[in-house]
Amino acid sequence: MAEKVEGLAEAYALFGQLPDAAEYELGVEMAIIGREILAAQHADVAKLTGALDAALALQLLLDRLKIRVGLLAKGGRGRRAGQGGPFYGRFVEFGRSAQTVVVTRRIKKRRARGNSKNGNTRRIEYQGASTRLRRRGPNKGTPIGSPYKLRVRVRQAHPFVAQPLLQEAADLHLSDYWAKVLALAGDAA
């Protein structure tokens, strides 16, 4: 869930033609933009436990002219839940629709039947449910250790990574940078 800063692709085409001082200045501007975006994300993130706030990160890749800010994967291209911060970051950022799900946690034995190739439908059989029954709630009377239904409430989106105002701030920084570089190039010529 990193936010893309537009306009850097055009700058990349000119990057090889710039003098070293201009390259250094572009790196400084990119770092400033990245820190401003990260500070805005820290200000807008929900802070109930602080885990999402702690997972926000900044990655500055000068050789590729990229800034990655947000909930970043920690290594390689892997996108497992544990690598990009808490798994619920997507729920906070994009929201969640109301639904009823079947919960199958803490079920020791399960077996898959069928393979969906020869007309057999694939189904999961749960075995080893307890003889004790649930005493209350919407799943009253079902065995403990068996799958049960859970109603998940709707959650409105609270975007903290993707913010349109941050793009305008980045554009302003880059336009100031290009004005300085072109003025210096004009003075040198």
QUIPEGI-V511757 format. One record per residue. RES is the residue in three letters. PSI is psi as a letter, one per 20 degrees, with the letter a starting at -180 (* if undefined). D_FIRST is the distance of its C-alpha to the first C-alpha in Angstrom with 1 decimal. Layout:
[[RES & PSI & D_FIRST] [RES & PSI & D_FIRST]]
This chain:
[[MET & l & 0.0] [ALA & q & 3.7] [GLU & p & 6.5] [LYS & p & 9.4] [VAL & o & 12.8] [GLU & q & 15.5] [GLY & i & 19.0] [LEU & h & 18.4] [ALA & h & 19.6] [GLU & h & 22.9] [ALA & h & 23.2] [TYR & h & 22.7] [ALA & h & 25.8] [LEU & i & 27.9] [PHE & h & 26.5] [GLY & h & 29.2] [GLN & i & 31.9] [LEU & q & 31.3] [PRO & r & 33.5] [ASP & h & 32.2] [ALA & h & 32.3] [ALA & h & 30.1] [GLU & g & 27.5] [TYR & g & 27.6] [GLU & h & 27.2] [LEU & h & 24.2] [GLY & h & 22.6] [VAL & g & 23.6] [GLU & g & 22.2] [MET & h & 18.8] [ALA & h & 18.9] [ILE & g & 20.1] [ILE & g & 17.3] [GLY & g & 14.6] [ARG & h & 16.6] [GLU & g & 17.0] [ILE & g & 13.4] [LEU & g & 12.8] [ALA & h & 16.0] [ALA & h & 15.0] [GLN & g & 11.9] [HIS & h & 14.3] [ALA & h & 16.8] [ASP & i & 14.9] [VAL & q & 13.3] [ALA & p & 15.5] [LYS & l & 17.8] [LEU & g & 19.8] [THR & i & 19.7] [GLY & i & 17.6] [ALA & g & 15.5] [LEU & g & 12.1] [ASP & g & 13.7] [ALA & h & 14.7] [ALA & i & 11.5] [LEU & p & 10.0] [ALA & r & 10.8] [LEU & p & 11.9] [GLN & p & 12.8] [LEU & o & 15.4] [LEU & n & 16.7] [LEU & h & 19.9] [ASP & h & 21.4] [ARG & i & 18.7] [LEU & l & 18.2] [LYS & q & 14.5] [ILE & p & 12.6] [ARG & p & 9.2] [VAL & p & 8.3] [GLY & b & 6.1] [LEU & n & 5.5] [LEU & q & 6.7] [ALA & q & 9.0] [LYS & h & 12.4] [GLY & q & 14.4] [GLY & b & 15.0] [ARG & j & 13.1] [GLY & p & 13.1] [ARG & k & 10.3] [ARG & r & 12.6] [ALA & h & 11.9] [GLY & i & 13.4] [GLN & h & 11.7] [GLY & k & 8.2] [GLY & a & 10.1] [PRO & q & 11.9] [PHE & h & 11.5] [TYR & j & 11.9] [GLY & h & 8.7] [ARG & h & 7.9] [PHE & h & 11.5] [VAL & g & 11.5] [GLU & g & 8.8] [PHE & i & 10.3] [GLY & a & 13.7] [ARG & q & 15.9] [SER & q & 19.2] [ALA & p & 22.5] [GLN & r & 23.8] [THR & p & 26.2] [VAL & q & 25.2] [VAL & o & 27.5] [VAL & p & 27.0] [THR & k & 28.3] [ARG & q & 27.5] [ARG & k & 30.4] [ILE & o & 32.3] [LYS & g & 34.1] [LYS & p & 35.6] [ARG & q & 34.1] [ARG & p & 35.2] [ALA & p & 33.9] [ARG & q & 36.7] [GLY & q & 36.9] [ASN & j & 34.8] [SER & j & 34.6] [LYS & g & 36.5] [ASN & k & 40.0] [GLY & i & 39.5] [ASN & p & 38.7] [THR & p & 35.8] [ARG & p & 33.4] [ARG & q & 33.6] [ILE & p & 32.9] [GLU & p & 36.0] [TYR & p & 35.6] [GLN & q & 38.6] [GLY & k & 40.0] [ALA & q & 39.4] [SER & r & 41.4] [THR & i & 44.6] [ARG & q & 43.5] [LEU & q & 42.2] [ARG & p & 39.7] [ARG & h & 41.8] [ARG & r & 39.6] [GLY & r & 36.7] [PRO & i & 35.9] [ASN & k & 36.2] [LYS & p & 39.6] [GLY & i & 41.9] [THR & q & 39.5] [PRO & q & 39.9] [ILE & p & 37.7] [GLY & j & 35.7] [SER & r & 35.3] [PRO & q & 32.2] [TYR & r & 31.9] [LYS & q & 30.2] [LEU & p & 27.7] [ARG & p & 26.8] [VAL & p & 23.3] [ARG & q & 23.2] [VAL & q & 21.0] [ARG & p & 18.3] [GLN & q & 17.4] [ALA & p & 14.0] [HIS & m & 13.4] [PRO & p & 10.6] [PHE & i & 10.1] [VAL & g & 6.9] [ALA & o & 8.1] [GLN & p & 11.8] [PRO & h & 14.5] [LEU & h & 16.9] [LEU & h & 15.0] [GLN & h & 15.4] [GLU & h & 19.1] [ALA & h & 19.4] [ALA & g & 18.0] [ASP & h & 20.4] [LEU & g & 23.2] [HIS & g & 22.8] [LEU & h & 22.8] [SER & h & 25.8] [ASP & g & 27.6] [TYR & g & 27.0] [TRP & h & 28.3] [ALA & g & 31.3] [LYS & g & 32.2] [VAL & g & 31.9] [LEU & h & 34.0] [ALA & g & 36.5] [LEU & h & 36.9] [ALA & h & 37.3] [GLY & h & 39.8] [ASP & h & 41.8] [ALA & h & 41.9] [ALA & * & 43.2]]
